[in-house]
Amino acid sequence: MKKFKRNIKKIFIFLFILIAFMYVNNSSLFTKDNDETPLLLAHRGMAQTFPMESVGNDTCTAKIIYKSEHPYLENTIPSMEAAFKAGADIVEFDIQPTTDGQFAVFHDWTLECRTDGKGVTRGHTMEQLKQLDIGYGYTSDNGQTYPFRGKGVGLMPSLNEVLSHFPKESFLIHIKGNEKKEGEQLAEYLSSFPKERLNQLTVYGGNEAIKVLKEQLPKIRVMSMDTMKSCMLPYIALGWTGYVPSSCENTQIHLPEKFSSFIWGWPNKFINRMNNADARVVIVAGDGGWSEGFDSKEDLKRLPENYNGIIWTNRIDIIAPSINEQNR
């Protein structure tokens, strides 16, 4: 009986030490704060926004925009200029391959929602896409008025135009398809860029396209569902020890706010660990569905104190001034 009690006591002591170690090793309370402010990632530049609750797989979001508060259309050079001027550190945009071997900067798989064109976006040449009015379909009052109609002709840029226009800015590039040849095409295009420029770019998209891109350009930062799983599943299992899987290196992690508190070392110890592996951490709002962002001052109140990772936002014009105000 005495031996049994001694064993129970040893087990309790061991568990106490283990729990204490896990707490100390993963608490941000014992992480030295730095003076860095969060980086701001502007989704599609300065864009027209819409209620996320109404979005489904087949929703034409141009038909449900809020009443416009600015003149910019997503994925255009003017919208990116406005986003950087407003305070964005990184701008996200979408790319689609064209039939003449280029990439068009455009979100939708088909043209009918936003433009006066028809058919699959990638079934056109870049020159054909340049003729379209990308503001044609936007309405905030069920089609009574179209405030951007006629104002978006020629505004769809190519990937080359964007990266030439912004030679030093940071971007998150979204490959909208998932074919190997898209990854190969993008790798071939980016292969001529110097290392310093590639360090300013991150590419995300489908597993197959990203896998091929990473094989051909090992140094570029990437994200796909596969890279997220290969990094985060081992980390969830063993991150309490401080272990960071090598699969996390040179990747990007989009962490939904809903699940962030379950991550070992959240927030700043986790972010520091990932930074040491050259992995960027981006927090997205809610459960991560439909590109939810931190888009209001109220949203920012939900962020952990002293958060210094990257914030995903659809309203850089609101969030950047709010962040600056908080850090005065």
C-alpha atoms as one frame of an Amber mdcrd trajectory, in Angstrom:
protein
   0.000   0.000   0.000   2.826   2.413   0.921   4.591   1.582  -2.339   1.387
   2.299  -4.270   1.024   5.684  -2.563   4.645   6.528  -3.304   4.113   5.696
  -6.973   0.970   7.836  -7.099   2.900  10.691  -5.509   5.674  10.346  -8.080
   3.138  10.391 -10.881   1.540  13.576  -9.522   4.943  15.228  -9.141   5.864
  14.230 -12.686   2.564  15.563 -14.051   2.971  18.800 -12.102   6.479  19.318
 -13.492   5.315  18.458 -17.010   2.358  20.853 -16.871   4.533  23.596 -15.379
   7.083  23.085 -18.162   4.386  23.174 -20.850   2.971  26.386 -19.409   6.274
  28.199 -19.001   7.577  26.990 -22.351   4.487  28.175 -24.223   3.293  31.234
 -22.370   3.772  34.566 -24.080   3.964  36.091 -20.596   7.596  35.010 -20.535
   8.316  36.171 -24.065  10.125  39.460 -24.379   7.896  41.989 -26.105   9.330
  43.806 -29.079   8.397  47.211 -30.363   7.329  45.973 -33.784   3.816  46.800
 -34.929   1.782  44.191 -36.826   2.222  43.997 -40.584  -0.932  44.700 -42.576
  -1.956  42.559 -45.532  -4.486  44.239 -47.843  -6.663  41.612 -49.526  -6.928
  42.487 -53.245  -5.609  45.992 -52.552  -8.224  48.651 -51.874 -11.412  46.880
 -52.883 -15.168  47.200 -52.780 -16.501  45.090 -49.902 -19.646  43.068 -49.332
 -21.432  41.212 -46.497 -19.620  37.921 -45.903 -22.775  36.254 -44.537 -24.325
  36.312 -47.988 -21.470  34.607 -49.795 -21.704  31.131 -51.283 -19.741  29.242
 -53.915 -21.776  30.751 -56.757 -22.237  34.256 -55.369 -21.365  37.150 -57.667
 -19.969  39.471 -55.016 -19.948  42.451 -57.407 -23.744  42.355 -57.242 -23.894
  42.696 -53.443 -21.329  45.382 -52.615 -21.903  47.933 -49.901 -22.472  51.499
 -51.024 -19.077  52.607 -52.259 -16.813  54.650 -49.983 -13.913  54.924 -52.450
 -13.365  54.686 -56.234 -11.062  51.647 -56.363 -11.638  48.224 -57.897  -9.863
  45.132 -56.625  -6.787  43.675 -58.292  -5.888  46.844 -60.177  -2.749  48.951
 -60.042  -4.640  52.034 -58.742  -6.159  49.913 -55.943  -2.717  48.605 -54.988
  -1.222  52.099 -55.032  -4.042  53.259 -52.748  -3.511  50.297 -50.401   0.219
  50.933 -50.017  -0.409  54.655 -49.565  -2.988  53.862 -46.860  -0.431  51.809
 -44.926  -0.393  48.264 -46.322   2.849  46.333 -45.882   1.743  43.546 -48.220
  -0.917  43.436 -50.944  -2.637  40.220 -52.006  -3.816  39.686 -55.569  -5.090
  36.867 -57.778  -3.695  35.581 -61.057  -5.154  33.602 -63.957  -3.089  32.236
 -66.889  -3.941  33.567 -70.352  -3.813  31.814 -73.714  -0.788  33.860 -74.775
   1.431  32.696 -71.920   0.918  35.573 -69.490  -0.884  35.914 -66.156  -3.870
  38.235 -65.792  -4.470  39.777 -62.377  -8.139  38.931 -61.848 -10.069  36.964
 -59.255 -12.974  35.295 -61.031 -12.877  32.057 -63.004 -15.401  33.540 -65.460
 -15.931  37.070 -66.733 -19.697  37.595 -66.517 -19.918  38.687 -62.863 -17.690
  41.781 -62.913 -17.061  42.561 -66.552 -18.850  43.063 -69.877 -17.073  39.979
 -71.218 -18.152  36.346 -71.425 -16.563  32.978 -70.877 -13.701  31.560 -68.856
 -11.059  34.131 -67.932  -8.153  31.872 -68.810  -9.646  31.234 -72.252  -8.579
  34.704 -73.433  -5.397  36.506 -74.371  -4.114  39.327 -72.212  -4.897  41.763
 -75.012  -8.533  40.591 -75.118  -8.865  40.959 -71.353  -7.450  44.488 -71.593
 -10.478  45.517 -73.661 -12.958  44.657 -70.918 -14.676  46.965 -68.435 -13.909
  45.316 -65.095 -16.257  47.712 -63.288 -19.261  46.791 -65.427 -21.099  44.496
 -63.006 -20.773  46.294 -59.665 -23.999  47.380 -57.991 -25.044  48.096 -54.418
 -28.779  48.549 -55.028 -29.876  45.393 -56.843 -29.072  46.722 -60.265 -30.745
  50.115 -60.073 -27.372  51.793 -60.559 -23.909  50.644 -61.658 -21.473  53.207
 -60.246 -18.334  51.736 -61.830 -19.714  50.927 -65.274 -17.480  52.444 -67.937
 -14.743  53.264 -65.423 -12.874  49.978 -65.509 -11.940  49.679 -69.190  -8.338
  48.559 -69.552  -7.745  48.281 -65.814  -7.089  44.530 -65.680  -3.278  44.341
 -65.375  -0.899  41.527 -66.149   1.337  40.075 -63.460   4.339  41.560 -65.223
   2.771  45.033 -65.165   2.131  44.817 -61.425   5.613  43.621 -60.473   7.229
  46.161 -62.836   5.119  48.997 -61.432   5.959  48.029 -57.833   9.610  46.876
 -57.963  10.197  47.019 -54.195   6.831  46.288 -52.584   5.764  42.999 -50.975
   3.009  40.871 -52.441   1.022  37.719 -51.724   0.217  36.127 -55.082  -2.759
  33.769 -55.324  -2.718  31.194 -58.138  -6.427  30.637 -58.744  -6.045  27.286
 -60.514  -4.460  24.045 -59.388  -2.780  22.653 -62.480   0.895  21.730 -62.507
   1.473  23.733 -65.660   0.423  26.923 -63.841   3.064  26.309 -61.199   5.618
  25.608 -63.911   4.664  28.748 -65.830   4.909  30.943 -62.748   8.219  29.362
 -61.717   9.653  30.045 -65.160   8.532  33.675 -65.008   9.857  34.284 -61.489
  13.139  32.428 -62.068  14.691  35.544 -63.591  14.057  37.588 -60.452  16.954
  38.164 -58.005  16.846  36.552 -54.580  16.137  39.900 -52.906  12.985  40.346
 -54.982  11.782  36.795 -54.426  12.106  37.391 -50.668   9.381  40.030 -51.020
   6.944  37.615 -52.657   4.809  34.791 -51.291   2.709  32.508 -53.479  -0.292
  30.471 -52.376  -2.848  28.292 -54.096  -3.756  24.684 -54.866  -1.538  21.797
 -53.787  -0.378  20.711 -57.233   0.494  24.163 -58.547   2.361  25.102 -55.373
   4.224  21.789 -55.202   5.641  22.270 -58.701   6.468  25.924 -58.029   8.346
  25.022 -54.849  10.268  22.226 -56.569  11.492  24.619 -59.239  11.981  27.646
 -56.961  12.908  26.194 -53.541  13.688  29.592 -52.015  10.316  31.231 -52.597
   7.868  31.370 -49.688   4.692  29.369 -50.385   1.432  28.202 -48.856  -1.066
  25.520 -49.790  -3.297  23.185 -47.829  -0.557  20.553 -48.010   2.181  22.879
 -46.727  -0.103  24.042 -43.910  -0.833  20.460 -42.849   2.786  19.326 -43.045
   3.782  22.225 -40.795   0.913  22.540 -38.364  -0.030  18.915 -37.640   3.416
  18.008 -36.257   3.529  21.346 -34.454   0.154  20.721 -32.800   1.480  17.344
 -31.622   4.928  18.439 -30.421   4.998  22.236 -30.370   4.601  22.276 -26.592
   8.266  21.242 -26.420   9.301  24.189 -28.598   9.843  21.914 -31.593   9.180
  23.514 -35.004   9.010  21.033 -37.918  11.429  21.632 -40.784   8.376  21.526
 -43.069   7.425  24.964 -41.689  10.553  26.578 -43.114  10.007  29.226 -45.779
   6.225  28.912 -45.744   3.262  31.052 -44.765   0.551  30.122 -42.288  -2.955
  31.554 -42.429  -4.316  31.012 -38.946  -8.064  31.479 -38.384  -8.813  33.564
 -35.308 -11.295  30.909 -34.114  -8.540  28.308 -33.659  -5.571  30.479 -32.722
  -5.898  30.117 -28.952  -5.383  26.338 -29.270  -1.926  26.781 -30.821   1.096
  26.188 -28.592   2.741  29.494 -27.647   0.022  31.680 -29.107   0.479  34.486
 -29.858   3.997  35.864 -29.708   5.985  32.795 -28.722   4.422  30.918 -31.628
   5.083  33.828 -33.998   8.702  34.074 -32.826   9.220  30.351 -33.362   7.823
  30.589 -36.871   9.842  33.720 -37.649  12.981  31.804 -36.720  11.987  29.231
 -39.343  11.345  32.017 -41.879   7.626  31.229 -41.753   5.143  34.077 -41.736
   2.003  33.986 -39.599  -1.131  35.725 -40.884  -4.212  35.917 -38.688  -7.539
  35.904 -40.512 -10.893  36.650 -38.916 -13.482  34.094 -37.846 -12.987  30.546
 -39.056 -11.032  31.627 -42.104 -13.875  31.185 -44.565 -14.500  33.556 -47.477
 -11.465  35.745 -46.831 -12.824  37.233 -43.628 -10.635  40.020 -42.364 -10.136
  42.417 -39.485 -12.050  45.249 -41.095 -13.134  47.573 -38.279 -11.825  49.104
 -35.068 -14.058  46.696 -33.155 -12.446  43.740 -34.927  -8.999  44.853 -33.777
 -10.085  44.625 -30.138 -10.222  40.835 -30.549  -6.497  40.616 -31.312  -4.190
  39.500 -28.497  -2.338  42.218 -26.654   1.008  43.067 -28.281   0.218  40.905
 -31.326   3.039  41.430 -33.834   2.251  39.043 -36.677   0.449  39.856 -39.933
  -3.184  40.987 -40.038  -5.429  40.127 -42.993  -7.809  42.970 -43.841 -10.297
  43.930 -46.530 -10.353  47.536 -45.279  -6.799  48.777 -45.170  -8.165  52.335
 -45.231  -9.773  51.738 -41.814  -7.315  49.345 -40.181  -4.020  51.122 -40.925
  -5.049  54.399 -39.223  -6.477  52.407 -36.284  -3.229  50.458 -35.811  -1.210
  53.679 -36.007  -3.481  55.262 -33.407  -3.047  52.299 -31.053   0.740  52.464
 -31.295   1.207  56.180 -30.659
